[in-house]
Each structure stands twice: as C-alpha cells, then as structure tokens.
Amino acid sequence: MNSTALKALADAFDRQFQAPAPKTKLLPPIVANEPLPELVITGPINRVIELEAKRWAVDFVQALGPSIRREPVRTKAIADLTRYAVQQPASVASGVKIVIDMLKGAS
C-alpha cells in the first residue's frame, strides 16, 4: 500500500475507538398550546388559484367526515388549515381562509 492509503487506514482505525460526537436535535421542541400564527393576506390574488385552494380545503374538511361536528376536531382542523395557509402565497391563503371562516362560523 502507498503512504496515503496507510494514513487513511490508520485514521479510520483511530476513529473507531473514539467517543461518538453528540447528536444535534433536528426538530425544535413541540410547545403545548402553541399560539396560532396570524393569517395576513397581502398581494395580488389569482382567482383560479384561490378557487383551487378553496376546493382543496373543502376536501380536507370533508375527509374528516361527521367528526367535524365535534368542537375539538373542528378546532384542530382550523389550526391545521391556518398553519398551512400562513406558509402559502396570498392566493392560496385567501382560498383556505374562506373555509377557515366558514368553520369558525359553524361554532
């Protein structure tokens, strides 16, 4: 073996007996009762994308079935839709907000 290969082999052998490096957390800790972000819609609204987002949000709510009538399920659905809408462009957020407002009105 050449000297470079011997050095690499020696380094690998030395690392085998060293203590492993501490692992870092990849996900932030989950906070109980985390406040919902504020849904602010700014910018131009594309009507087609808004309607598609509204249809997606309605499908999301319909997938919950009759359990949506229960207050905890409805509250969680509103929170999930709000967190989703905050991360989306204004057109998508506007369509999802229409469904969120309907859910809030059903309380």
Contacts in CASP RR format, 6 or more apart in sequence:
PFRMAT RR
TARGET T0000
AUTHOR 0000-0000-0000
METHOD contacts of the structure
MODEL  1
MNSTALKALADAFDRQFQAPAPKTKLLPPIVANEPLPELVITGPINRVIE
LEAKRWAVDFVQALGPSIRREPVRTKAIADLTRYAVQQPASVASGVKIVI
DMLKGAS
1 9 0 8 1.000
36 79 0 8 1.000
36 82 0 8 1.000
36 83 0 8 1.000
37 82 0 8 1.000
37 83 0 8 1.000
37 86 0 8 1.000
38 86 0 8 1.000
39 82 0 8 1.000
39 85 0 8 1.000
39 86 0 8 1.000
39 93 0 8 1.000
39 97 0 8 1.000
39 100 0 8 1.000
41 90 0 8 1.000
41 93 0 8 1.000
41 94 0 8 1.000
41 97 0 8 1.000
42 90 0 8 1.000
43 90 0 8 1.000
44 90 0 8 1.000
44 91 0 8 1.000
45 90 0 8 1.000
45 91 0 8 1.000
45 94 0 8 1.000
46 91 0 8 1.000
47 91 0 8 1.000
49 89 0 8 1.000
49 91 0 8 1.000
49 92 0 8 1.000
50 91 0 8 1.000
50 92 0 8 1.000
50 94 0 8 1.000
50 95 0 8 1.000
51 95 0 8 1.000
52 92 0 8 1.000
53 88 0 8 1.000
53 91 0 8 1.000
53 92 0 8 1.000
53 93 0 8 1.000
53 94 0 8 1.000
53 95 0 8 1.000
53 96 0 8 1.000
54 95 0 8 1.000
54 96 0 8 1.000
54 98 0 8 1.000
54 99 0 8 1.000
56 96 0 8 1.000
57 81 0 8 1.000
57 95 0 8 1.000
57 96 0 8 1.000
57 98 0 8 1.000
57 99 0 8 1.000
57 100 0 8 1.000
58 99 0 8 1.000
60 77 0 8 1.000
60 80 0 8 1.000
60 81 0 8 1.000
60 99 0 8 1.000
61 68 0 8 1.000
61 77 0 8 1.000
61 99 0 8 1.000
61 103 0 8 1.000
64 73 0 8 1.000
64 77 0 8 1.000
67 73 0 8 1.000
68 74 0 8 1.000
68 77 0 8 1.000
68 103 0 8 1.000
71 107 0 8 1.000
74 103 0 8 1.000
74 106 0 8 1.000
74 107 0 8 1.000
77 103 0 8 1.000
78 100 0 8 1.000
78 103 0 8 1.000
78 104 0 8 1.000
81 96 0 8 1.000
81 99 0 8 1.000
81 100 0 8 1.000
81 103 0 8 1.000
82 100 0 8 1.000
84 96 0 8 1.000
85 92 0 8 1.000
85 93 0 8 1.000
85 95 0 8 1.000
85 96 0 8 1.000
85 97 0 8 1.000
85 100 0 8 1.000
86 93 0 8 1.000
88 96 0 8 1.000
END
